Amino acid sequence: MDALGYYNGAWGPLDDMTVPMNDRACYFGDGVYDAAICWNKTIYLLDRHVDRFFRSAGFLEINLDFTKDELKKILNDLAAKVDPKAVLVYWQASRGAGRRNHPFPASGTPNLWVMIKAAEIPDLSRRVKLVTVEDTRFLHCNIKTLNLIPSVIAAQRAAEAGAHEAIFHRGSVVTECAHSNVHCLMHGKFITHPADNLILGGIARGHLKEVCDKLGIPVEEREFTLEELFNADEVFTSSTSTFALAASSIDGRPVGGKAPDLLRAIQDAVMDDFKAATGYGAS
């Protein structure tokens, strides 16, 4: 099977799966999600992704009726059923099902969805184009909610420009991207926006901080501006599926390229950890 879908215990080929119209994810986007990259049946950093998933559910007062260990078993069992070696494992929980009504249902349990499809392990040697987009999202970006319309529109603007990602900014302050975090290297330091309510604290972002600590690279969690971004030594994005991709341009202006050795040290350390955890690249 090349792609798999799961809904509350039922599973099968992804394109054959259906969900009830009364699921609140359909009406309100009332749910949370997470995703992880998987190589050869090993889901990378699964514990961290599951922890964040449960935090997001708690923020939205969604009372999950399964434990973290039960969820991890479901995900691992499903990942073992697909054929491709590299896959994206995506899961979400909606608040439940009921006829359309804004307040929470008086009874019912969350609905668990899982989607597994083929993915690619990123090539960190390539640089990508980025664009900027005004951040018009709400003030709870730290919750990995299903309400992603602003990110969808921003990602479309990036695609139309032939770019990999769209960088959000509120006024002059850079926040994150449509579906990743954005960071820069300045004067030998790793700079990233604080993990407050304006960004999602990415698992890859947290891992990058740990990598920098191990390499002795100072980490600064602070607001930085578009001007700083354009003038940074290096600019790169991070996400579950792309790890740490360096930028070649933003809005058509060349950026980065001033600290390639430091950037490569970070990228190599990230990839080495992935290889050690999953066996990727082993003969």
CORRACOR-V972532 format. One record per residue. N is the residue number from 1. RES is the residue in one letter. SS is DSSP state (h for helix, s for strand, l for the rest). NEAR is the number of other C-alpha atoms within 12 Angstrom. Layout:
N&RES&SS&NEAR  N&RES&SS&NEAR
//
This chain:
1&M&l&21  2&D&l&24  3&A&l&31  4&L&s&34  5&G&s&33  6&Y&s&34  7&Y&s&29  8&N&l&28  9&G&l&17  10&A&s&21  11&W&s&29  12&G&s&23  13&P&s&23  14&L&h&25  15&D&h&17  16&D&h&15  17&M&l&20  18&T&l&20  19&V&l&25  20&P&l&19  21&M&l&15  22&N&l&22  23&D&s&31  24&R&h&34  25&A&h&32  26&C&h&24  27&Y&h&22  28&F&h&27  29&G&l&25  30&D&l&38  31&G&s&40  32&V&s&42  33&Y&s&37  34&D&s&43  35&A&s&38  36&A&s&43  37&I&s&41  38&C&s&39  39&W&s&36  40&N&l&28  41&K&l&29  42&T&s&31  43&I&s&39  44&Y&l&40  45&L&l&31  46&L&h&36  47&D&h&23  48&R&h&25  49&H&h&35  50&V&h&36  51&D&h&25  52&R&h&30  53&F&h&42  54&F&h&34  55&R&h&26  56&S&h&32  57&A&h&32  58&G&h&21  59&F&h&22  60&L&l&26  61&E&l&20  62&I&l&32  63&N&l&27  64&L&l&29  65&D&l&21  66&F&l&21  67&T&l&15  68&K&h&21  69&D&h&16  70&E&h&15  71&L&h&30  72&K&h&29  73&K&h&19  74&I&h&31  75&L&h&42  76&N&h&30  77&D&h&22  78&L&h&39  79&A&h&41  80&A&l&26  81&K&l&27  82&V&l&32  83&D&l&22  84&P&l&24  85&K&l&30  86&A&s&32  87&V&s&36  88&L&s&37  89&V&s&46  90&Y&s&38  91&W&s&40  92&Q&s&41  93&A&s&44  94&S&s&44  95&R&l&40  96&G&l&40  97&A&s&32  98&G&l&27  99&R&l&21  100&R&l&18  101&N&l&16  102&H&l&16  103&P&l&14  104&F&l&24  105&P&l&21  106&A&l&13  107&S&l&14  108&G&l&20  109&T&l&22  110&P&l&30  111&N&s&35  112&L&s&40  113&W&s&38  114&V&s&40  115&M&s&38  116&I&s&41  117&K&s&33  118&A&s&26  119&A&l&26  120&E&l&20  121&I&l&30  122&P&l&25  123&D&l&18  124&L&l&29  125&S&l&23  126&R&l&19  127&R&s&30  128&V&s&32  129&K&s&31  130&L&s&42  131&V&s&39  132&T&s&38  133&V&s&34  134&E&s&25  135&D&l&28  136&T&l&22  137&R&l&30  138&F&l&18  139&L&l&15  140&H&l&21  141&C&l&34  142&N&l&29  143&I&l&34  144&K&l&40  145&T&s&37  146&L&l&30  147&N&l&24  148&L&l&26  149&I&h&19  150&P&h&24  151&S&h&30  152&V&h&20  153&I&h&23  154&A&h&33  155&A&h&28  156&Q&h&21  157&R&h&25  158&A&h&29  159&A&h&18  160&E&h&16  161&A&l&22  162&G&l&19  163&A&l&26  164&H&l&35  165&E&s&43  166&A&s&42  167&I&s&46  168&F&s&40  169&H&s&31  170&R&s&24  171&G&l&17  172&S&l&20  173&V&s&25  174&V&s&35  175&T&s&45  176&E&s&49  177&C&s&41  178&A&l&40  179&H&l&37  180&S&l&36  181&N&s&45  182&V&s&50  183&H&s&48  184&C&s&48  185&L&s&40  186&M&s&29  187&H&l&19  188&G&l&25  189&K&s&28  190&F&s&37  191&I&s&36  192&T&s&40  193&H&l&34  194&P&l&28  195&A&l&25  196&D&l&20  197&N&l&19  198&L&l&28  199&I&l&34  200&L&l&37  201&G&l&41  202&G&l&43  203&I&h&35  204&A&h&39  205&R&h&38  206&G&h&32  207&H&h&30  208&L&h&41  209&K&h&33  210&E&h&21  211&V&h&30  212&C&h&30  213&D&h&18  214&K&h&17  215&L&h&23  216&G&l&16  217&I&l&23  218&P&l&22  219&V&s&28  220&E&s&23  221&E&s&23  222&R&l&20  223&E&l&28  224&F&s&30  225&T&s&27  226&L&h&30  227&E&h&19  228&E&h&25  229&L&h&41  230&F&h&34  231&N&h&23  232&A&l&32  233&D&l&30  234&E&s&39  235&V&s&42  236&F&s&53  237&T&s&44  238&S&s&40  239&S&l&35  240&T&l&40  241&S&l&37  242&T&l&37  243&F&l&40  244&A&l&44  245&L&s&42  246&A&s&43  247&A&s&42  248&S&s&31  249&S&s&31  250&I&s&37  251&D&l&26  252&G&l&18  253&R&s&17  254&P&s&24  255&V&l&32  256&G&l&33  257&G&l&26  258&K&l&24  259&A&l&24  260&P&h&26  261&D&h&17  262&L&h&30  263&L&h&38  264&R&h&27  265&A&h&24  266&I&h&39  267&Q&h&33  268&D&h&25  269&A&h&26  270&V&h&36  271&M&h&32  272&D&h&21  273&D&h&24  274&F&h&31  275&K&h&22  276&A&h&17  277&A&h&22  278&T&h&24  279&G&l&21  280&Y&l&25  281&G&l&17  282&A&l&12  283&S&l&5
//
